[in-house]
Amino acid sequence: MEGLATFETIVSYCLPRGFLPPVTPELKHITIGGATVGIGIESTGFRHGFVHDALLEADVLLPGGEIVTCSPDNELSDLFRALPNSYGTLGYILRARIRLEPALARVHLHVERFDQPGAYLDAMLEATHRDDLDFVEGLYFEDGRFYLMTSRFCEETPRLDDILREHIFYRLVQSREDIWLATEDYIFRYDPEWFWNIPDSPAYTLFRRHAPARFRNSGFYTRYAAWKTGLVGWLPGRDQMEPLIQDWEVPWDKAAQLIDFSLREVKLDGRPWAAVPIRPVNRATLYPVEPGELLFNLGCYCQVQRPDGAEPWHYSRIMDRKCFDLGGTKMLYSSTFLDKPEFEARFNGEAYRKLKAKYDPGGKAPFLYEKVAI
């Protein structure tokens, strides 16, 4: 498939034929090329790792203009292993060949509520060892409510819940023990609300119910948010808002500490944190996680009001530092504040410089640090 193929396009082609990519991000407009050179996750990560773990071969446009084909076992295997977390600075994916997994038309979600993070994490860990599950994920709230969703493909369901028009997914989770969704709706369950960025208000309720489907997706919201920011960004108080759109990963035995810190130090005004267990399959040169090690991924995807007197990006900065102090790492698709020496130490800068000299000797593309760091 072409590197610019969106997961919406990929799913619409593959699912009717009984297959899906092993890891399909929740937002429709994400591309296979972008999720490969970035880091893509999902609720299948406990079994299939990251998006890039399904990559079999890629045609790459190098910064100097040459097109090469890399795979894990050809003469360009070093480029293949370095694509994840390179963000296009070593080359641009023109074509990707990936592994697919069997899939059915519907998904059954079972929801369990917990009031203590320890019990919640124990149940999530146990779920990662179950062969009868296809998806494992969770949400939790600052008032101490924890929700674990364990899900599986199925052929038939007693009903299908509507999360495009009738229900907001993350709210439905709080009110039902069992949810049945069409597989495509489940895969893109956070796309209609752009996670939890669409406000609950009478106007937006009407929008949810009646807006054309082409407006009920993350691609439209991204464009709308950019327009709105430019229009109202000058209003009083807007400079106190910051995007807390991040993913952090820590070793599983540090998960409870990261949860405790997030609940104690960050205010989301009633919106949830998202959690998934991830077990990487392959070693990626520029993303320092070990194959087979179970990781706890914590994500947040909303605009937040930072505390009075706090510096810009306050919450992102303190969560980054806590994650690193716990021996974890973070995805670089969002704001990153490390200085260059620490950045290179954490993301294998020495190996990256050698790869950069080999595949971009003319310096046509930016270096990774210059591209992602603020």
C-alpha positions in Angstrom: 0.0 0.0 0.0 1.1 3.6 -0.5 2.7 5.4 2.4 -0.1 8.0 2.4 -2.9 5.5 2.6 -4.9 6.3 5.7 -6.0 3.7 8.1 -9.6 4.5 7.2 -8.8 3.5 3.6 -6.9 0.4 4.7 -9.6 -0.8 7.1 -12.4 -0.2 4.5 -10.5 -2.4 2.0 -9.3 -5.2 4.4 -12.1 -5.6 6.8 -14.7 -6.8 4.3 -12.2 -9.5 3.3 -11.8 -10.6 6.9 -8.5 -9.0 7.8 -7.0 -6.0 9.6 -3.6 -4.6 10.3 -2.4 -6.1 13.7 -2.2 -2.6 15.2 -4.6 0.1 13.8 -4.5 3.5 15.5 -7.9 5.0 16.6 -7.9 8.0 14.3 -9.0 7.5 10.7 -6.7 10.1 9.1 -3.4 8.6 10.4 -1.4 7.2 7.5 0.5 3.9 7.4 3.7 5.7 6.5 3.3 8.2 9.4 2.4 5.6 12.0 5.5 3.6 10.9 8.1 6.3 11.1 6.3 7.6 14.2 5.1 5.2 16.8 1.6 3.9 16.6 -0.3 2.0 19.3 -3.6 0.4 20.0 -5.4 -2.0 22.3 -3.9 -5.0 20.4 -0.5 -3.9 21.5 -0.3 -6.5 24.3 0.0 -9.1 21.6 1.2 -7.3 18.4 3.4 -4.5 19.8 3.5 -1.3 17.7 2.3 -0.4 14.2 5.8 -0.8 12.9 6.1 -4.4 14.3 3.8 -5.4 11.4 6.1 -3.9 8.7 7.5 -6.5 6.3 9.1 -4.2 3.6 9.2 -0.5 2.6 10.1 1.5 -0.4 11.8 4.6 0.9 12.5 7.9 -0.8 15.9 8.9 0.6 16.5 12.7 1.3 18.9 12.8 -1.7 16.2 11.5 -4.1 17.1 7.8 -4.4 14.4 5.3 -3.9 15.4 2.1 -2.1 13.6 -1.0 -0.8 14.4 -2.1 2.7 13.4 -5.2 4.7 14.6 -6.9 7.9 16.9 -9.3 6.0 18.3 -7.4 3.0 21.3 -5.1 2.7 19.3 -2.1 3.9 18.2 -3.8 7.1 19.8 -1.1 9.2 17.5 1.5 7.5 14.5 -0.8 8.0 15.2 -1.1 11.8 15.7 2.7 12.0 12.5 3.8 10.4 10.4 3.7 13.6 10.8 7.0 15.5 12.7 8.6 12.6 9.8 10.9 11.6 10.9 11.0 8.0 14.4 12.4 8.7 16.0 9.3 7.2 13.6 8.9 4.3 9.9 9.1 3.3 7.9 5.8 3.0 6.4 5.6 -0.5 5.1 2.0 -0.1 4.7 -0.3 2.8 4.0 -4.0 2.9 2.6 -5.2 6.2 1.3 -8.3 7.9 -2.4 -8.7 8.4 -4.4 -10.5 11.0 -7.8 -12.3 10.7 -10.7 -10.2 11.9 -14.5 -10.6 12.3 -17.3 -8.1 11.7 -18.2 -7.3 15.3 -16.5 -6.8 18.7 -17.8 -7.5 22.2 -16.4 -5.3 24.9 -16.7 -6.3 28.6 -16.2 -3.5 31.0 -15.1 -3.9 34.7 -14.9 -1.0 37.1 -12.2 -0.8 39.8 -11.7 1.7 42.6 -8.0 1.0 43.3 -5.2 1.3 40.8 -3.5 -1.9 42.2 -6.5 -4.1 41.5 -7.0 -2.4 38.1 -3.4 -3.1 37.0 -3.5 -6.7 38.3 -6.6 -7.3 36.2 -5.1 -5.7 33.2 -1.9 -7.7 33.5 -3.9 -10.9 33.9 -5.9 -10.0 30.7 -2.7 -9.8 28.7 -2.1 -13.5 29.3 -5.5 -14.6 28.1 -5.7 -16.3 24.7 -9.4 -15.6 24.2 -9.0 -11.8 24.1 -8.2 -9.6 21.1 -8.1 -6.2 22.7 -7.1 -5.0 26.2 -7.3 -1.3 27.3 -8.5 1.0 30.0 -9.6 4.4 31.1 -9.4 6.1 34.4 -10.6 9.4 35.9 -9.3 11.8 38.5 -12.0 10.9 41.0 -10.6 7.4 41.3 -12.8 5.4 38.9 -10.9 2.9 36.8 -12.4 1.0 33.8 -10.9 -2.0 32.2 -12.2 -3.1 28.7 -11.4 -6.6 27.6 -12.7 -7.4 24.1 -12.9 -10.0 21.4 -14.1 -10.4 17.8 -17.4 -12.1 17.4 -19.7 -13.1 14.5 -23.1 -12.2 16.1 -24.2 -9.8 18.8 -27.5 -9.1 20.5 -27.4 -5.5 19.3 -25.1 -2.9 17.9 -24.4 0.2 20.0 -24.2 3.5 18.1 -21.1 5.6 19.0 -21.4 7.9 16.0 -24.7 9.5 16.7 -26.2 8.3 20.0 -23.4 7.6 22.4 -20.0 9.1 23.2 -17.7 6.1 23.6 -15.8 7.1 26.7 -19.1 7.9 28.4 -20.8 4.7 27.3 -18.0 2.7 29.0 -19.0 4.3 32.3 -22.6 3.1 32.1 -22.4 -0.4 30.5 -20.9 -3.7 31.5 -21.2 -5.0 27.9 -20.9 -3.1 24.7 -21.3 -4.5 21.1 -19.9 -2.6 18.2 -19.3 -3.1 14.5 -15.6 -3.8 14.2 -14.9 -0.6 12.2 -16.7 1.5 14.9 -14.6 -0.2 17.6 -11.3 0.3 15.7 -12.1 4.0 15.3 -14.0 4.4 18.6 -12.3 7.7 19.6 -12.4 9.2 16.1 -16.0 10.7 16.2 -15.1 12.8 19.3 -11.4 13.2 18.4 -10.9 11.3 21.7 -12.6 13.6 24.2 -12.1 17.0 22.6 -15.7 17.7 21.5 -17.6 19.5 24.3 -20.8 18.2 25.9 -23.3 21.0 25.1 -26.7 21.3 23.4 -25.1 22.6 20.2 -22.6 19.8 20.0 -25.3 17.3 20.8 -27.2 18.4 17.7 -23.9 18.3 15.7 -23.3 14.7 16.8 -26.8 13.6 15.9 -27.2 15.4 12.6 -23.9 16.5 11.1 -22.9 14.7 7.8 -20.6 11.8 8.5 -17.8 13.6 6.6 -17.7 16.1 9.5 -17.7 13.5 12.2 -14.0 12.5 12.0 -10.6 13.5 13.3 -9.5 14.9 10.0 -12.2 17.5 10.1 -11.7 18.3 13.7 -8.0 18.9 13.1 -8.7 21.5 10.5 -11.5 23.0 12.6 -9.2 23.3 15.7 -6.5 25.0 13.7 -9.1 27.5 12.3 -10.6 28.1 15.8 -7.3 28.6 17.4 -6.4 31.3 14.9 -9.8 33.0 15.3 -10.1 33.1 19.1 -6.5 32.6 20.2 -6.2 36.3 21.1 -9.1 36.1 23.6 -8.3 36.7 27.4 -7.4 33.4 29.2 -6.6 31.5 26.0 -2.9 31.6 26.8 -3.6 29.6 30.0 -4.7 26.6 27.8 -2.2 24.0 26.7 -2.5 20.9 24.6 -1.8 17.8 26.7 -1.6 15.4 23.8 1.0 12.8 24.8 1.8 9.2 25.1 4.2 7.9 27.7 5.5 4.3 28.3 7.0 2.9 31.5 8.0 -0.6 32.5 5.0 -2.5 33.9 6.3 -2.5 37.4 6.4 1.3 37.4 2.8 1.7 36.1 1.3 2.3 39.6 3.7 5.1 40.3 2.9 6.8 37.0 -0.8 6.6 37.6 -0.4 7.9 41.2 1.6 10.9 39.9 -0.9 11.7 37.1 -3.8 11.7 39.5 -2.0 13.8 42.1 -0.4 16.4 39.8 -2.6 16.8 36.7 -6.1 18.1 36.4 -8.2 17.0 33.4 -11.5 18.5 34.5 -13.4 15.2 34.4 -11.9 13.8 31.2 -10.1 10.4 31.2 -6.6 9.1 31.0 -6.2 6.2 28.5 -4.1 3.2 29.2 -3.0 0.2 27.1 -0.5 -2.6 27.8 2.2 -3.0 25.0 4.6 -5.8 24.4 7.0 -4.8 21.6 7.8 -7.5 19.1 11.0 -6.2 17.4 13.9 -4.0 18.3 13.7 -0.6 16.8 17.1 1.3 16.7 15.7 4.7 17.6 13.0 3.7 20.1 14.6 2.3 23.3 12.2 -0.5 24.3 13.0 -4.1 24.6 11.2 -6.8 22.6 9.0 -9.0 24.9 9.0 -6.5 27.8 5.5 -5.5 28.9 5.1 -1.8 29.0 2.3 0.4 30.4 1.3 3.1 28.0 -0.5 6.2 29.4 -2.1 8.7 27.0 -3.9 12.0 27.3 -5.5 13.8 24.4 -7.2 17.1 25.3 -6.7 20.8 26.0 -6.1 21.6 29.7 -6.0 24.7 31.8 -2.6 25.0 33.4 -2.2 26.1 37.0 -1.9 29.9 37.7 1.7 31.0 37.4 2.9 27.8 35.8 5.2 27.9 32.8 3.9 27.0 29.3 3.5 23.3 28.7 3.6 22.7 32.5 1.8 19.4 32.6 3.7 17.9 29.6 7.0 18.9 31.2 6.2 17.3 34.6 4.8 14.1 33.1 7.8 13.8 30.8 10.2 14.1 33.7 8.3 11.6 35.9 8.2 9.1 33.0 11.9 9.4 32.4 12.6 9.1 36.1 10.7 5.9 36.1 12.9 4.5 33.3 10.3 5.1 30.6 10.1 6.8 27.3 7.6 8.9 25.3 6.4 9.3 21.8 7.7 12.2 19.8 4.7 13.1 17.8 3.8 15.8 20.3 5.7 18.5 22.3 9.2 17.4 23.5 11.4 19.5 25.8 14.6 17.5 26.3 17.9 19.3 25.7 19.9 17.8 22.9 22.4 15.7 25.0 19.6 14.0 26.9 17.5 13.5 23.8 20.4 11.8 22.0 21.1 9.7 25.1 17.5 8.5 25.3 16.9 7.9 21.6 20.2 6.3 20.5 21.7 9.5 19.0 25.1 7.9 18.3 23.5 5.3 16.0 21.2 7.9 14.5 24.1 10.1 13.5 25.8 7.2 11.6 22.5 6.4 9.8 22.0 10.0 9.0 25.5 10.2 7.4 24.8 7.0 5.4 21.3 7.8 4.1 21.3 11.6 4.1 25.0 12.6 3.5 23.9 15.9 1.9 21.8 16.9 4.9 18.7 17.4 2.8 16.3 16.4 5.6 16.3 17.9 9.2 17.9 16.0 12.1 15.4 14.3 14.4 16.0 16.6 17.3 15.5 19.7 15.3 12.3 18.3 13.9 10.6 17.2 17.1 12.0 19.2 20.0 10.6 22.5 21.3 
